[in-house]
């Protein structure tokens, strides 16, 4: 069973330094993403799984929660501790949380 968390639990985890991977396409990511989220499109995930930590939860986010759930299944099947963020980036934005635009993961 894949773990899913709502946006409020995700916000708390994010504040505590959670590792976040955004599985949307680059153009989606660049239009607004969770600060610190690493962009690995779902179609690239199988060949880039080595970039993800094995020693902590990997919070997976997309636009609404569908792709993140599928990605979390893939990651869990590979032995990672995957958590899908229900509602995705859309819920993050609706909750008034900060987003970044562009391809950078963090503000310099």
C-alpha positions as CSV (number, residue, x, y, z in Angstrom):
1,X,0.0,0.0,0.0
2,X,1.3,3.4,-1.0
3,X,1.4,6.1,1.7
4,X,-0.4,9.3,0.9
5,X,-0.5,12.5,2.9
6,X,-2.6,15.6,2.6
7,X,-1.2,19.0,1.9
8,X,-1.2,20.1,5.5
9,X,0.9,17.1,6.6
10,X,3.2,17.7,3.6
11,X,3.6,21.3,4.5
12,X,4.8,20.3,8.0
13,X,7.2,17.7,6.5
14,X,8.4,20.3,4.0
15,X,9.1,22.8,6.8
16,X,11.1,20.0,8.5
17,X,13.3,19.6,5.4
18,X,11.6,16.7,3.6
19,X,13.1,15.4,0.4
20,X,10.7,16.3,-2.4
21,X,10.6,15.1,-6.0
22,X,8.3,16.7,-8.5
23,X,7.4,14.3,-11.3
24,X,5.7,16.8,-13.6
25,X,7.2,17.8,-17.0
26,X,9.8,20.5,-17.0
27,X,7.4,23.2,-18.4
28,X,5.0,22.4,-15.6
29,X,7.7,22.6,-12.9
30,X,9.0,25.8,-14.3
31,X,5.6,27.5,-14.1
32,X,5.5,27.0,-10.3
33,X,6.9,24.4,-7.9
34,X,7.4,23.7,-4.3
35,X,10.7,25.3,-3.1
36,X,13.4,22.6,-2.9
37,X,11.6,20.1,-5.1
38,X,13.8,18.2,-7.5
39,X,12.3,17.8,-10.9
40,X,12.4,14.3,-12.3
41,X,9.6,13.8,-14.9
42,X,7.7,10.5,-14.3
43,X,8.9,9.2,-17.7
44,X,12.5,9.7,-16.6
45,X,12.1,8.3,-13.1
46,X,13.1,4.7,-13.8
47,X,16.5,5.7,-15.1
48,X,17.1,8.4,-12.5
49,X,16.0,6.5,-9.4
50,X,19.6,6.4,-8.2
51,X,19.4,10.2,-7.5
52,X,16.9,9.6,-4.7
53,X,17.7,8.9,-1.1
54,X,17.2,5.4,0.3
55,X,17.5,6.4,3.9
56,X,14.5,8.7,4.3
57,X,11.1,9.4,2.9
58,X,10.8,10.6,-0.7
59,X,7.8,12.9,-0.9
60,X,6.4,12.7,-4.5
61,X,4.4,15.6,-5.9
62,X,2.8,16.3,-9.3
63,X,-0.1,18.6,-10.3
64,X,-3.0,16.8,-8.6
65,X,-1.8,13.5,-7.2
66,X,-2.3,11.0,-10.0
67,X,1.3,10.9,-11.3
68,X,2.7,11.2,-7.9
69,X,0.8,8.1,-6.8
70,X,2.1,6.2,-9.8
71,X,5.6,7.4,-9.1
72,X,5.3,6.4,-5.5
73,X,4.3,2.9,-6.5
74,X,7.4,2.7,-8.8
75,X,9.7,4.0,-6.0
76,X,8.2,1.7,-3.4
77,X,8.7,-1.2,-5.7
78,X,12.3,-0.3,-5.9
79,X,12.6,-0.3,-2.1
80,X,12.4,3.4,-1.5
81,X,10.2,5.0,1.2
82,X,7.8,6.9,-1.1
83,X,5.0,9.1,0.0
84,X,2.5,10.6,-2.5
85,X,1.3,14.1,-1.8
86,X,-2.5,14.1,-2.3
87,X,-3.8,17.1,-4.3
88,X,-0.3,17.9,-5.5
89,X,1.0,21.3,-6.4
90,X,-2.5,22.6,-7.1
91,X,-3.4,22.0,-3.5
92,X,-0.1,23.5,-2.3
93,X,-1.0,26.7,-4.3
94,X,-4.6,26.7,-3.1
95,X,-3.3,26.5,0.5
96,X,-1.4,29.7,-0.1
97,X,2.1,28.1,0.2
98,X,5.1,29.6,-1.6
99,X,6.1,28.5,-5.0
100,X,9.2,29.2,-7.2
101,X,9.2,29.7,-11.0
102,X,11.9,28.6,-13.3
103,X,14.1,25.6,-13.3
104,X,16.0,26.2,-10.1
105,X,15.1,24.1,-7.0
106,X,15.8,26.8,-4.5
107,X,16.3,30.5,-4.4
108,X,20.0,31.4,-4.2
